[in-house]
Structure formats: structure tokens, C-alpha cells
């Protein structure tokens, strides 16, 4: 059973019986266990699924009800991670994240099919106060026991100097490897290619980048949120704008509404503005509009053209990514390609979802345009990405103060986009945290990975086929689409990647850049 969903295979009584065998819940009666299950998430995790990813930040604590997981640490310059330890039935992990917002220091991966409880402080705080006290008492006991064990390992059981732990050796080796490698590290090659075909990339000329933003100047989310205005001006793909302008001047927009819709759907900002207009109080819709074609039907072609003219005219005053066209082209190409791969994944897996997956993909990185307006020197750094930019979400938080997922949600809320698009923006890098609309989130997460595997991303590709196979999104898909439970994920990744190669020209051929 995947995150965010109670098991369909194990009923509540069976779940309670499972918990009675776990030492953490000794002393809890059936009523308390039932209450606890209602405020936590019961997960069924397939083998080789990443439960916790190193470097991520989340407020969640896990209890291994049944099964086995391994804790791994990735070393700099080494392809395979080092296994630090193995956890089995009854063990807990991720404790520190429940009491403080701290980055995960290692991967936790399921070694076998496992049943896990995910506990979040915000959810537990809504439960019965007596249950809260009992849970946190047991939680503190576990935390103290873990601390005592760590102290013994540091001091040595007999008062002698303790031998270094596996983790200490790993960290020591990693630091040493970095120190040895640093003097001989070649300069980062510029990466300004304007076209990509599969994994091939053209060489990029050397350019002068603006100074990197100062980490000390980053702002808190509380200060950044008010700066995100739904009516703010955002850049539009100039190639799309040019064709739309010519089309409307010639009067073809009214006669060829299909082409008009296709062009709008090549640009995130234009798509948002059309949907925003359809959801405005003027049209008084009972249900929110979530697709471009439906929005066009509701507001009419003439009104659509007025929206487009106003948006395109305003966009001329804004410059995407400080005028670094390679980054702009990468951004717009990535948005369209992710949407198309998501649709292709849906058709191949044969999974149903009410959300418009193409539009989910087109809009998933909308927050980058928001952050670009706040910190215009940040994204141009992806012309020559350094190691610091390997994890874009982490870098955004460190240099700007918030990641593009959160920024996108703030904008989408103001625009009035339906909830699936907000969830996709927020969690497409962390599908395990999606409690609503998990299928669209999973599909866009995977489409995002496959697009990056093919070289369609900001900067250099940072993912591998192994990352694709290890994504938590597969657990979500298997949860909500039971026929996929019998599929070998690594084999599917390989076959789907090969299919992408065959159809790549069709996926990227008509994108206007």
C-alpha cells in the first residue's frame, strides 16, 4: 500500500493485530490503536522503493510494522551507495524530523515488501490529547534510547576509544575523496545547447554569468509569500507569442480554434491566464475549470483573444531568466515535454485520472518564473551548473528562501487553479508527501525524471535510470492501479525509455522555441 492511502488488502482489524506485535505500541489498547491508525498513514511499500531520500526535508517519522529496510549513504564520485545498516520489524526511523526540520542524512530503501506507518506531527496534533501524550511518551523513550546507544558507541562500552562506525568511515572517506579530487577537478564545461536529441547535446559556448545570489540575502517564506501576486506579469514564450500574434492579426484565430488552443497549450502563462479568466467571478462557474479547451468554450474565442493580446503585450516588459535564452528554451521545452511524456505514461500504464496530465506537466515548474522575478541571477547559473546546483530544490531554498514548488502553489492559489495542479507543483519532487491527488503527482514526477534522462532539463541531466526505477511514484501507481502490481519496475523503465527514443521526434518536433 502506497503513501497517503489506507490498505485495501488489509482491513482495520488486521492492521490493529499487526500493531500489537510491534514493541512501540505495547500498552496501547484496541481503541487507541484504532485512533492512531486514523491519524497516521498505513503504507505498503514494494521492494527497492525509496522511502526517505537523502538531502530532503520533511516532518515525518516512520514505524516499520512488518518487513525490512536498509539505510544507505551515497558517496561522492561512487555509483553505488554504501549500506550502513538494516532495520527490521518493530524498528523506527526518521525520528529527528518529527521534532525539528532537518535534512535527511541518508537514503532509506525497502529491502523487501514492507508495511510502514508514516506519522506527521501536524496530523497527530489533531488526535485525542490522551493519545498524543501516550504516543509522545513512547516516542521520547525511543529517542532517549537511540541517544544512549549513540553515546555508548562514541565512548566505547568499556571506557576505551570506540572504533569508528560505518557512517563515520563513510563520511571520512567521502571528505578525503573530495579533498584529493578538488585540486585536479577540471573546470565545469558550459552547457548552452539549444537543441537536444535523445541523450546527445550540442556544445555550448563560453558566456559570462551574473554573480550568484548571496545566501545571506535570502528571505523567509513568510516574507516571500506576499511578493507573489496573481496579476503579476510573467514572461511568455516569444516564439509562441509571435505565432499567436500573427494568427490573430490575420483573423485566423476565430476560424481555427483548434490551432489556437494548441498554441496556448505550449505556454504555461498563457494557459493559466485563459483558465484564470474562465474561473473569474464574471462567469460564476459552480465547478472550477481545469483545462484550456473548456475555458475557451466558456469565455468564447473573442474573449480568449483579448486575454492573449493583453498577456502578450504585458509580457514584453518582462525578460525570462535575465535574457539567457538557453535557460528560457530549456524551461519551455521541459514544460511541454514533461506534459507529453505524462500523457504517454498514462496511456502505456492504462491508468485513469481526472486531472489533465498534459497541463499538469506544462505547469509543474511554474514557480520558477515566480522565483526568477524575485532572484533574476539564480537560474542563469544553470548555463554552467556547479555541483551546488545538483539539487535544484535545495539550491532554491538556500539561495532564495523557498523552492519553486511552494512558489508555484502560492501563484496557483491566487490564480484559482484546481487542486490537482497545486499538488503537482508542490510535490512533483517529493511524491511520497502527496496526500491528495497522488496519481497526477506520481505521473509528473516520473515524466520529469524521464525528460531529464533524455537531456531535457535545466543544466546538465542529474538523474539515472536507477533513479527512475527507485522513485516512490511507482508505489503510488501500484496502489491506485492494481494491475501494475505485477509489473517489474526496472524492466518497465527500460522498455518505456526505449519507446521514448522511438517517438522522440514526435514528442519534441513541433515545440516552438
N, C-alpha and C positions, 0 to 999 in steps of 0.2 A: 504494500500500500504506500502510495507516494505522499509527500508532504501536503498538509492542508486538507486532508480528507480522511474521514474515519474508514476503517477497513470494511469492505463489502464481504470479505471471505470469513472474517471472524466477528461474531456478534459481541455485544457488550458483556454478556456473562462470561464468555470465553476470555475476553480481554482482562476482566477482573481476576479470573483464575491465573492468568499469566502474571499479573502484578503481585499476587500473593506469594509467588515463588521468588520475587526479587527482594533482596535484603533492604533496599532503600524504603520499601513500603511495609516492612514488618511493624505491626502495631496499628496499621490503618484498617478500619472495618470496611465492609462492603459498601456502605453508603458513602463513606469518604473517598473510596477508590472510584466509585461511580462519578462523584462530583469532580474528582481530579481529571478523569478521562474527558469530561465535558469541557474543561478549560485548557486542555493540552491537545496535542496533535499526535495521533497514532499513525506511525509511518511503517509501511512495508517497503524495504529497500532491497533491490536486486543486487547480486554480486558485482563488485568493481564500480559501484556508484560512489561518487564523491559526496560525502555528507557535509564536511567542513573543508573549505578551501583556504589555504594559507594566504595571509595578507588581507582577507576580507574582514569587515566589521559588522557584527550582528549581535543583538541581545538575545541569545538563545542558549539553552542548556539541554543536554541530551541524556537520556537514560536508556541503556541497552537492555531491553526487556528479554530479548532472545536473539542469539546469533553471535557473530564475531566481526570486529572491525580492526583495521590496522592504522597506526599513526605513522605518517611518512613525512620526510623532510626533503625538499628539493635543494640540491647543491648547485652552486654557480658553475656553469660550464659542463655539467654532467647531465646526460639524457635521462637516466633512470633515478628515481628518488630512493633515499635510504630509509628502510623501515626501522622506526625507533622502538615500537612496542606493539603488542596485540592486546585488545580488550575483548572480554567475553561477557556472557550473560550476567547481568547484575551490575556491571561497571557503569560509571558515569563519565561524561567528558564535556568540555566546554564550560566548566563551572565559572571561570573568571568573567566570562562575557555576560553572565547573569547579573553581576553586581557592578560592573564597570564596562564602559565602551572601549574595548581593547581589541587590537587586531589579532587575528588568529595566527599562531606561530607555526602551524604545521597542517598538513592535509590529514583528514580522517576519511578512510575509504572502507566500504563494506567488503570483507573477505568472503562472506557467504551471505545468502539471503538472511536479512535481519529484521526484527521488529523493534522499533525505536520510538520513544516518546520525546517529542520536542516541546520544551517548556519555555515560554516567553514571559518576562516579568509583567508586561502590560496586561496579559491575559490572566495570569494568576492573581493579580491585584483586584480583579473583578469578582473573584470567588468568595465564598464564605470566609469570614475573618478567622474562624477557628481552624479551617482547613489551611489557610495561609500560614498561621502560626505553626501548625504541625509540619507543613512542608518545609518552611524556612528553618525550623529547628533541626530537622533531619539533614537539610542542605548544609547548614553550618557545621554539623557533626562531620559530614563528608569532607568539607573544605578544611577543617582543622586536621582531620586525619591525613589528608593529602599534604598539608603543610608540615606536619610532624614527620612524615615519611621523607619529604624533601630535605628537612633539617638533618635527619639521620644519614642520608646519602651524602650530604655535604661534609658533616663532621666525622663520619665513619662510625660504625657500630661499636668499635672497641676504643674509641678516642683517637684512633690513628687517622692519618690523612686518607680520605676516601679516594678510590680510583675514579677517574673521570667517567661520567655517564656517557651513554651513546650519543645523547643530544649534545653534550659538551664537546665530544670528539667531532661530531658533525660540524658544529659551529666553528670550532677551532680550525678544522680542515678547510672550511669554506673561506674563512678570513685569510688563512695562509695562501690559498689558491688565488684569491683576489689580489693579495699583496704581490705575489710572484708574477701575476699576469699583467698588472697595471702598467709597469714601465714599458712593456713591449706591445701594448694594445694599439692596433692601428687606428688612425682617425676614422670616425664614422663617415661612411660614404653618403653623399647627398642622395636624396630619393624624391625626385620631382617628376617621375614618369607621368605622361599624360594619357597613356593607353596601356591596358593590360590584356593579355590573352592567356587564360589559364593561370599558370604559376610564373609565366615569363613576364619580366618587367624591363622597360627601357631605362637606360642610364639617365640620371638626372644631372643637370649642370650645377656647378657650384653657385650658391647665392649668399647674400648677406642677410642674416636673420635679425629681427629686432631683439632687444635684450629680454631674457627670460624674466617673467614676473617675480617679484620678491616675495618669498614665502611669508615674510614678516608683515606684508601688506594685505594678506588675505583677510577676508571678513567672515564673521559668523553667519550661519544660515539665517538667524533672526534679523540681521541687518541686510542680507541679500534679498530675502523674500519680498520686501516692499519695493524693491527695484525692478521686479518683474511685472510689467503691465500688459494686459491682454491686447491693448490697442497700440502697443509699441511697433515701430517699423522694423521689419526684418528683411534681409536680402532675398531676392528671388533668382533662380537660375536664369542668367541672362539669355541663354540660347532658347529656353522655353518662352521667356518673356518676348523675345524678338519674333518668334513664330506666331505666338498668340496675337501680338500687336498687328502683324501683317494680315493675319486671318480676319481679325475684327475690322480692320480698316477696309478690307475688300468685301466685307459683308458676308463672308463665308461662314462666320460663326453661327448665324441663325440657321443656315441651311444644313450644316454638317455638325450637329450636336455631338455625335459620337467622337469625332476628331477633337472637338472642343473638350470633351470630358477626358479623353486620353491625354491631351496636353496638360490639363490641370493636374491630372494624376501623376505627372512626372515631377511635380514640385511640392514639397511639404507645406510651404507657407501658403501658396495659392489654394491647396486643398483645404487647409484649416480655415482660411477666410470664407470660402464658399460654405463650408459646414457651419461655421460660426454664424453666418447670416441666416441660414435656414433654422438655426436654433434660437434666434433672437426673439424677443417678446413680440415683435411686429407680426410674426407668423403664428404665434400662440399654438405651438405643437404640444399635444399631450405626451408624446413619446419623443425622445431625443433622436435626432437624425445622425447617423453614423457613417454614411457613405456619400461620395461625391455625386454619383448619378441620381440618388434620391434627393439630395439637396438641390440639384439643378431642376428637377421636376417641381419641387415645392416652390422655389423662388422664381422660376422662369428664366429663359435664356437671356432676355434683355437685362434683367436684374443681375444675372451672373456676369454679363459683360461689364456692367457698371462696377461691380466688385473687383473684377480683374483689372480694369483700367485704373481704378483708384489705388489698388495694391501695387501694381507695376510702376505707376508714376511715383508713389511714395518710396518704393524700393530703390529708385535711382539715387536717393540721397544716402543710402547705406552701402557699405562695402563689406563683402563677406571675407572674413579671415585676413583683414588688413591688406587685401589686394593680392594675396598669394594664390594665384589661380590654380596651382596644382592641388592645394588643400581643398579649395572650393570644389574642383572637379571630383576629387576623391569623395568628398562629403555627399554630393548629389548622386554620384554613381552608386555609392554604397547604399544609400537610402532606397533607390529603385531596385537594385539587385537583391537586397535582403527581402523586400516585399515579394519579388517574383520567386525567389527560392522558397520562401514560406508557402506560397501557393503550390509550388511543385511538391514540397514535402507533404502538404495536406493531401494532395491527390495520390501520391505514392503510398502513404500510410493508410489512406482512406479513413481519415478521422474527421468527425463533424465538429464544427464550431460556428456559433452565430456571428462571431466577430469577422470583419473584413480583414483577412490576414495580410493582403497586399497593403492596405492602408496602415495597418499596424506596423509593418516593416518600413513603409515610407516615413512614418512619423517617429519611429523609435528613438532617433537621435536628435529630435527637435530641440532638446535642451542645449545642444552645442551652440546653436545660433543665439540662444539667450546668454550663455556664458561668454560667447565671443563678443557680444556687446558690452559685457562687464569688464572682460580682460582681453582686449584685442591682440595682445602679444603672445598669448598662450598657444593657440592652435597652430600658428605659423611654425612653431618649433618642430612640428611633425614633418616638415620638409627634410630635416636632418635629425630624426628622433634619437635621443640619447637613451641610455639604459633607464634613466629616471622615468621616462615616458612609457616604459614597457607595459605598465598597468595604468591605462588612461583614467580610470575611475579614481584610483588612489592619487594620481598626479593632480587631477582636478581639485580634489579636496585639499591637498597640500598647498597648491599654488593659488587657488581661487577661494576655496572655503566650502564648496558644495559640488557634487558631481552632476553630470548632465542629466541623469535620470530624475533627480529631485527637481532640478531647474525646469525640465520639461513638464513635470507634473504641475508645478506652480502655474506655468503658462497655460497648460491644457485646462486646468480648473477655471481660469479666468475666461478662456475662450468658450468653454461649455462643451468640451468633447465628452463623449460617453466613457464610462468607467473602464472598459477593456483597453482603451488607448492609454489611459493614465497608468494602469497596472503594467502594461508592456513597457512604457517609458521607464517606470520606476524600477522594475525587476528584471529587465532583459539580460543583465549581467549576473543576477543572483536569483535564478528561478526557484531555488529552494525556499525563498522568503515569500513567494506569491501565495496568498491565502484566498484570493478571488481571481477568477479568470486564469487559472493555471495553464490551460491548454494554449491559448494565444501567447502567453509569456514563454512557454516552453518552445513553441514553434519559432518564435522570433529569436530566442536565444540560440537555437540550433542554426537557423538561417544566417544569423550574424557570424557564427563560427565558420560555416561553410563558405560564406562570402570572403572572410578573411583568409581561409585556406587557399582560395583562388586568387589572392592578392588584391582583392577589392576592399580596402580599408584605409584609414588614415595612417600614414607612415608605413613602416615595414610590417609584414604579417608576423604576428606573435603567437600563433596557435599551431598545433599539430593535429594529425588525425587521431592521436591518442587523446588529446583534449576533447575532441568531438565525441569520442566513444565514452569518455568518462563523465560527460555532462549529466547533471542531475535531471535535466529535462526529460531524459528517456524514462526515468522513474515516473514522472508526471504523465507521460504519454501512455505508459503501460497501465497506470492507474485508471485513466479515463477511457482507455481504448483496449479492452481486454484481449482482442485478437493479437495485439502486438507483444503480449507477454511471451509468446512462443518464439519470437524473432531474436536472432543473435545480433546484438547491437553492433559489435565490431564488423561483422560481415555486412550489415546494412549500411554502415558508414562508408565502407569501401565501395560497395555497389552503387550507392547514391552519388558518391564523388565521381565515379566513372561515368554515370549518367549525366552529371553536370558538365563534364568535359565534352560529351557528345552534343549537348544542347547549348553550349556556352555562347555561341554566336547569336542564337535566338534570344538569349537572356539579356545580352548586352548590346545587341546590334542597333536598336532604334532609340537608345538613350541620347538625348540632346545635351551635349557638353561643349 
